[in-house]
Amino acid sequence: MTEKPITREALLASFGTLATKFTSSLKEAQALEQAFDASRAKLVQAISSHLQNAKNSLPDTNPLQAPLSHFVAIMTQTSSEWDAKVAGRQKGVKFRQGFEDSLLVFVSGKVNSGKSSLGNYMAWGHTDPTDDAKRQTPPERYPQYQSHAKVDVKGGDSLKDAEKKREFRVSATEATSSIQSFSLPGLTWVDSPGLHSLKEENGNLAREYLDHADLILYTMKSDSPGRASDLTEIRDLIYKDKRTLLLLTGSDDIEEDIDDSGELIQCVVMKDAERRAKQQEYVRGELKEIPGSDKLEIVSISSRYAQENAHDPVAFLESGIGSFCATLQNICQSEGVKIKQRVPMRNLHHFLADCENDLVPYQKLMTDFRP
């Protein structure tokens, strides 16, 4: 990273200065979508009516009855799929409307890839904050939590879990089964269920909301970065033009040592710089076949090490959190407002392109009618 490392506190302050500048084209995108939806309904009605009239005017034995019935069935199925896509998109747009004055940062990644721990660190400066740590937080830095959607799976979090506990749950097999967030001036941080979870509903819920974020933080455990399933998710983010930062989390080790009293203790130490560099190079090598992947930033971090060395500038620098915060600050200051403005229109563009692909079967049906 070329940016000068900064602390979490400095990053949050920089977001606060931009809170009043975040304006988006969400209303414009909504107006265009309403126009599209009206045109779609008109198209479906016109074709369906025409096909039904044709069916009614022909004898049952006419050879055109079979392809006409097939066309009607395809039309009905496509219309139903469009309705589902529109409903899903409207859910995401409604979610985004609540955060128009902040950069919407969405943390995505596999189960147990450090998403919730990182979120807690950004909110409180602790990966698993105690009540005492929360009480020591100044009022202007007190995060406001919200719960947005939840799937009922065994082992998941309880209803409004983050709101009640004012933190994200960690240290559980299926820790997160909700879309949860905290907000500070200029920043909304969203914690999501893990992708490729044993509970498919968790990953599906995460993807529903991910499209509506301004910035994606994609987390990968440093012990196993760049797996094929991760590359598939990252490829999809690049295709959707999502501004993405890759994080190699847990870039630390546990070592044993003897304290002053002769007791055996465990210490958190950072993986050495060469090892971290090799892990980043490996991920870049795995991504090189994906067009546009060369523009992705990759940062190795340890929230735990940063927390334990908050008052040691040299050790904190090793944690990678300072570089991560500097990168986020640079994105916020140089691109934040533009990202906020273009995301709704880009989302709409991809939504319409997806709907256009649904029309491909009609071309074949019409071609089959010509003979």
N, C-alpha and C positions, 0 to 999 in steps of 0.2 A: 504494500500500500504506500502510495506517495504522500498521502495526507498525514499531517502531524497528529499523533494519537491524542485523544481527548477523553475525559471522564464521562460517565453516564450522566452526571449532573449537568455538565456543560452541554451535552447533546439535548437534554430535555429543555434547557434554557433556550437553545436555538430553535426548537420547535415552537416554543411559546411566542417568539418574535414573529413567526409566520402565520399564527392562528387567524389573523384578520385578513390575510391575503389569499387564503384558499377559497376560490370560487370555481364552480364547475359548470360544464355544459349539460348537466343531468336533465334540466328542464327541456333543452333542445332535443336531446336524445329521446326523451319521453314523448314529445310531440310527434317526432318522426315515427316512433313505434306505434303510436295510436293511428297515424295515417296508414301505416303498413297493415295494421290489424283490420282496419276498415276495408282496405283493398282486398285483403285475404278473404274476409268473410263474403265480400261481393263475388270474388272469383269462385269460391266453393259453391255458393248459391247458384250462380249462373251455370256452371258446368254440371252440377248435380241435377238441376232442373232440366237442362238440355238432354242429359243422358236418360233421365226418367221418362221424359216425353217420348224419346226415341223408343225406349223399351215398350211403352204403352201403345205406341202406334204400329208396332210390328207383331205379327203372329208369333205364338210361342214356338213354333217350329222353324222360324227364320234363323238361319245360321249366324246372324249378327247378335242374337240374344245372349249367347255365351260370352263373347268378348265385351258386350255392353255390361253384363252383370259383373264381370271381372273388373272393368273400369270403375264401376260404382263402388265396388268393395275396396279397391285401391284408394279411391278418393276419400272414402269414409275413414280408412285407416290413417291416411296422411293428415286429414283434418284433425283427427284425435291426437296424433303425435304433435301437431303444431300447437294445439290447445295446451298440452302438457309442457311444451317448451316455453310458451308464453307465460304460463303460471309459474314455472320455475324462475324465469327471468324477472317477473314482477316481484317475487319474493326477495331476490337479491337486490333489486332497485330500492325496494322499501327499506331493506337493511342499510343500504348506502346513504339513504336520505337523512338518517340520524347523525351522520358524521361529515357534513359538508364543510365544517370549519376546521377539519384536521386531516392529516395524511393518514390514510387507512392502510396500516401495515399488517399483513396476514402471514402468520407463521405456519408453514406446511412441511410435511415430511413424514417418515414412517413412525410407527409406534416406538416409543422409548428412544427417540432420537434427540431428546433434550429440549423439546419445544416449551413445555410448561416451566421447566427450571429456568430457561432463559427469560421467559415472560416475567416470572417472579423477580428475577434479578433486575430487569429493566424497571419494574414497578417499585421495588423496595430496596434494591441493592443487596438482596439476599435470595438465594435459590429456593429456600424453604423458610420463609420469614416467620419469626416468632411474634407474639402479641407485643412484646417489649420493643422489638425493632420497628413495628408499625407505629407505636406511640411516639417514637423518637423522630418520625418523619414530619417535616414542617407542613403546615396546612396547605401551602401553595403547591406542594409536591404530593398531595394525597390523591392516589388514583381512584377514579370512580368506576366501579365494576358493573357489567351488564351481562345477562344471559339472553341468547337470541333464538336458539333452536336446540332441540335435543332428540336423540333416539334412545329408546328403551332397550338397553342391552345389559346382560349380566356382567357385573364388575365395573360398570360405568359410573360416572358421577351422579349425584342426586340432583333433583330439581333446584335450579338457581344456586348451585353449589358455590360458584365463584363469588356471586353477590353476597352470600351469607358469610363466607369465610374471608372475603377480600384477598383472595389469592387463587392461583391455579393449582389443582391437585397433582402431586408428583408421587413417585415410588409406588405405582400400581401397574399391574399388567395391562389393563385397559383403562388407563387413568382418565382419559377425556372422551366423553361421548356427546359433548355439547359444543356449540359455537359460543365462545365466551370472549369478553373483551374488557380492557380497562382503558380509560381515557384520561389524558392530561392535556393541558393547553397545546393545541396544534398537533396532537398525536393520539391516534386510536390504535391500540395493539390488540390483535385478535389471535386467540389461541384456538386451535382446531383439533378434531380427532385425528388419530394417526391413519395414514394411508397404508394400504396392504395389511390392514388389520385382520385378525381372526373374525372380527365382526364386520362384514361387508358394509352394513348400514353406516358405520362410522366414517369410512372413506368416502362413501357416496355423499354424506352430509357435508363433509369438508369441501368436496369439489363443487357443490351447489353454490357455496358462498365465495370460494376462492376467486372466481371470475370477476367479482365486483370490487376487489381490492386494488389499491393504487400501487403498492409495492409488496412483492413476495419475498419472504426470507425462507429459503428451502434448506432444512437441516438434514445433515447426514452424520452419523457417528463416525468419528475419525478412525475407529478400529476396522470399519468395513465400508469405506466410502466408494461411491461410483458403481454401485451394483446395477444390474440390468433394469430392475424395477424402478430405481431412482432415475436412471437415464430416460426411461419412458415418460415419467412425469415431467422431467425437465424439458424434454423435447416438446411436450404439449404446451408448456408455459412459453417457450420461445415462439412456437407457432401462433399463439394467441397474443403475441407482442406484450407480454407481461414483464414489467421491469422486475428483475429477479437478482437476488444476492444469495450466493451459496455459502453455507456455514458448515465447517467441519467441527462439530461439537465434541465435547469431552476430550479435548486435546491435552489430556494430562494423564499421569500414572499415580499409583499408590505405592509408596516405598516405606519400608520399615526402618526405624531409627531408635536410638536409646536416648531418653531424656536425662536431665541433670540428676534425677533420683535413681537412675538405672533401670527405669521401666521401659518396656518395649512399646513404642507408639507407631502409629501410621501417619505418614505425611503425604500431602498432595504436592506433586511436582509436575511442572510442565514437560511435555515431550520436547526433546531438543529441537533447535531450529532446523537442522538438516532433515530430521524425520518428518517434521511438519511440512517442509518444502517438498519432500518426496511424495507425501500424500496428496498435496495440491497438484503436483505434476501428474500424478497418476489419474486424478479426476479429469484434468485437462486432456490427457491422452485418450480417455474413454469417451470424452465429449467431442473430440475433434471432427468426427464425421457428421455432427449435427450443425447445419448452417446457422450462423449467428451465435454459436456457443463461445466463440473467441472473445466476445464482448462481456461475458459474465465475470464478475469479480468473485474470488474465492477467499474466504478468511477462516483461519484456524482459531478457535476460541475455547476457553474454559471459564464458564461463569463461576464455578466453584473456586477456582484458583484466584480469580479476580476478587471474589467476596472475601476470601481469607487473607488477601494481601492488599486490601483497600487503602491502607496507610503506608504502604511501601511502594514508592513510585517506580523503582526498578522492577520489582516483582510484578506489579500491576501491568507494566508494559509488556512483560512476557506473556501475560494471559491472553493477549490478542483482542481483549474487549476494547482497549483503547483504539486500536486500528479499526475495529468493527464500528465503534461509535463515530469515529472520524469519517468513515465511508458513508454511514447513514446521514451524518450532518452535511456532507458534500452533496449527496443526492437531494436532501431536503432543500438546501439553499440554491443549488444550481438547476434542479429539475422539478422540485416539489410541486410548484404551482402549475407547471405545464403538464406534469403527470396527472394532477388532479383534474385538469380540464379535458384531457384527451381520452381518459379511460372510458367514460360513458359512451362516447362515439365509437371507439374501437370495439367495445363490447357489442354495440348494436350492429356494427359491420360484420362481425363474426357470426352473430345470431342470424342475420339476414342471409349470409352465405350458406349457413347450415340449412336454413329453410329452402334456399334455392336448390341445394343438393337433393332435397326431398322431391323435387319436381322431375328428376331424371326418369323415373319409371313412366311418367306420362308421355315422354317422347317416344318410348318404345311402343306404348299402347297406341299412340296416334299413327306411328309408322305401320303397325300391324293392321290398322284399319284401311289403309290405302288400297291394298289389293282387292 
